[in-house]
């Protein structure tokens, strides 16, 4: 019997061992247009590292994405299935269908060790892409109050450090590793000496790749590995009126670079001119590693197989975010058909810039391609992947019933792209602290179209910064009504409701996010319990968030709990742990952390350290009044009135908004300067005569 058992164990072990133990490295460079690389004929920048890699790899001249968005595109990459078949149709509100097998799952089952390091929040584990990975490093700082979730990222150099750490660990099983870099994505701010432009980001990314390739060679992984380098989608760069991506399905957004280095560099330097698609990567990797998979279920086929393909792409972004029509497209040979309220047909061989619409002159091709496209077009549920319990909660709060995804005639994005300039003005005004300008741009846009979720989002943020929290909450609720799956709006409402001490509203909205963002939800529930002076519950909820990306926020909440318990050493320990965790991530800052440390240190009468912490908070967040208030109080208690006065004027200069005048006036009243308090209240009322907080100070 023992002998039979040992034979069975040996058979199982053999079945799980790869028949070809080839290391597999998959590298995705987000938002990289193929026509901005020298390997594809571009001459304005140099990418020596990628050019050297190209000599070892097959270059696919015409590779296309199925969606111009990060999460849907990577979902097709990992499953070999189109967005409607894998369940992911947008960056927010969708999760990978749990029943769909993934590339790392199949490779792991076949004996691979599987690891990943990603650089964008939208690829967080909660979206479902982590399934099948032994290790999935998505330690991305979401506590920095980034305006747009699409811009929440970490530096590629930091992601590569995480990748090296995992790959350097010696293991018996061959590795499959997924590396995701976000650098070409906006905002375009590469380090010196690279120019602050899209091309500068691409050139900087090339240096990151060089560092990673050198590491693979040093670890003896490069030569024997199957290495795939690609992008998930391109970038508009003003072509057809779109600066970034997501709205349109033109070539600049869909055509991506694709390089495949076979083990030993076989076929290195070759080029393939036939169109291919990102769903082809899934069967390519599995076929080359002899990993079994169900071929009928996938949309692609191995990149090494020749033959014509009909390549489908879609974007629901215009519909879900702006209330415009979604778009669908089909590429077949040199023809590119875009199904829109006003359909388009282009010959991408003769008209690569897609400036000449051939719909009227080639009706036969339009009819044929439209009929071929039709079976691919599938309705997206809204909200997606939401449980019955969550639907009941949303309905009870009035957030279900009339979302953006409702059917009906919607405007063609081509007819609305003229609003892009106003949309940019809203976002750029907010970025530079011109909250009034952002608010004006939002109102201009919403006067024409109230179904613009992203504009309700930025309007809520601008109103919050202006201290108008009631209006901010109302704006965020309008956005959530349109898009109940947009979890970050629910989190925003909960956060602002806590600050208003509307704890019932805060709890309702924090609970809406529990399934999609458990870490953030638990941290907010901890803050709600803290506001209710339920310190045990606050501590328990915060500790539930400690294993999530919200670890820094959770540590800050635990510090606040200990402040309320009058246990200042424990409070400082938590705050210092948060600071240490932040430094490990190489993140720039988290709003409120240095203020919190300063407050604790001041309570401990460690004034010099407290002052340094407050000044660091002011340096990092010069428009936020709270640290100014506490530092002014500290300086006055030490008799440093001139320095306190300078700080008052510094706040006004950095943030001449109503909340600043409220902060200055109330702080001066606290230190007994009644005349100064009155002066600054009146100074604020001259500019903001209707501000309720300033009027209440009377």
Secondary structure, DSSP 4 states (H G I P E B T S, - for coil): -HHHHHHHHHHHHHHHS-SS---EEEEEETT-BGGGSGGGT--SS--HHHHHHHHHSEEESSEE-S-SSHHHHHHHHHHSS-HHHHT--SSSS----TTS--HHHHHHHTT-EEEEE--BGGG-GGGTTTTT-SEEE------S--S-GGG-B--HHHHHHHHHHHHTS--SSPEEEEEEE-TTSSS--PPTTS-SSHHHHHHHHHHHHHHHHHHHHHTT-TTT-EEEEE-S----TTGGG-SSSSS--SHHHHEE-EEEE-GGGTTTT-EE-S-EETHHHHHHHHHHTT----GGG-S---TTS-S--EEEEEE-HHHHHHSB--EEEEEETTEEEEESSS-EEEETTT-TT-----TTT-HHHHHHHHHHHHTT--PPPSSTT--HHHHHHHHHTT-SSS-TT--S--B-HHHHGGGHHHHHHHHHHHHTT-HHHHHHHHHHHHHH-TT-HHHHHHHHHHHHHTT-HHHHHHHHHHHHHH-TT-HHHHHHHHHHHHHTT-HHHHHHHHHHTTTT-HHHHHHHHHHHHHHTT-HHHHHHHHHHTTTSTTHHHHHHHHHHHHHHTT-HHHHHHHHHHHHHHHHHHT----TTHHHHHHHHHHHTT-HHHHHHHHHHHHHH-TT-HHHHHHHHHHHHHTT-HHHHHHHHHHHHHH--SHHHHHHHHHHHHHTT-HHHHHHHHHHHHHH-TT-HHHHHT-
